[in-house]
């Protein structure tokens, strides 16, 4: 994983990330991941507020490089009775190609298995997005199938590739991770931790 002057890390979103969020969502391939437009300061503030405050079934983190948010990774639909969740991620175009997405997904998954006690995490992407397939596999997820015509975007229906990672799955030997800063009330926040980035 190639980094800048400071090691990349996961941290909670902040309201002052609005500029970085607006810049990222100005790109069409990032914007399509939002359920509603993020094109103004007010919309960026609303987007950030949801991720800061909705913590019961959602754990959302900024991918921070040199003090600036360059992407996001999120556990959603956290079901503590079934011990499952979904994971999603995005990166601003300039931050791609450095292993940040797979490291952030792997890091958040391992926190979820350890501190949240989850046993399965699901991941899915449109089949016309091979970069997301590479991220999923590098982060230790296993391809499980294809859902036909699952998503509709701009009048077109797309097949979706599905993946899963179990707490009991073997961890790839070359899996990269990063440090994670947890909210003060998050499980495991009182324990020191550090990320590692194998060459």
Rosetta blueprint (number, residue, H / E / L):
1 X L
2 X L
3 X L
4 X L
5 X L
6 X L
7 X L
8 X L
9 X E
10 X E
11 X E
12 X E
13 X L
14 X L
15 X H
16 X H
17 X H
18 X H
19 X H
20 X H
21 X H
22 X H
23 X H
24 X H
25 X H
26 X L
27 X L
28 X H
29 X H
30 X H
31 X H
32 X L
33 X L
34 X L
35 X L
36 X L
37 X L
38 X L
39 X L
40 X L
41 X H
42 X H
43 X H
44 X H
45 X H
46 X H
47 X H
48 X H
49 X H
50 X H
51 X H
52 X H
53 X H
54 X L
55 X L
56 X L
57 X L
58 X E
59 X E
60 X E
61 X E
62 X E
63 X E
64 X E
65 X E
66 X L
67 X L
68 X E
69 X E
70 X E
71 X E
72 X E
73 X E
74 X E
75 X E
76 X E
77 X E
78 X E
79 X E
80 X L
81 X L
82 X L
83 X L
84 X E
85 X E
86 X E
87 X E
88 X E
89 X E
90 X E
91 X E
92 X L
93 X H
94 X H
95 X H
96 X L
97 X L
98 X L
99 X L
100 X H
101 X H
102 X H
103 X H
104 X H
105 X H
106 X H
107 X H
108 X H
109 X H
110 X H
111 X H
112 X H
113 X H
114 X H
115 X L
116 X L
117 X L
118 X L
119 X L
120 X E
121 X E
122 X E
123 X E
124 X E
125 X E
126 X E
127 X L
128 X L
129 X L
130 X H
131 X H
132 X H
133 X H
134 X H
135 X H
136 X H
137 X H
138 X H
139 X L
140 X L
141 X L
142 X E
143 X E
144 X E
145 X E
146 X E
147 X E
148 X E
149 X E
150 X E
151 X E
152 X E
153 X E
154 X L
155 X L
156 X E
157 X E
158 X E
159 X E
160 X E
161 X E
162 X E
163 X E
164 X E
165 X E
166 X E
167 X L
168 X L
169 X L
170 X L
171 X L
172 X L
173 X L
174 X L
175 X L
176 X L
177 X L
178 X L
179 X E
180 X E
181 X L
182 X L
183 X L
184 X L
185 X L
186 X L
187 X L
188 X L
189 X L
190 X L
191 X L
192 X L
193 X L
194 X L
195 X L
196 X L
197 X L
198 X L
199 X L
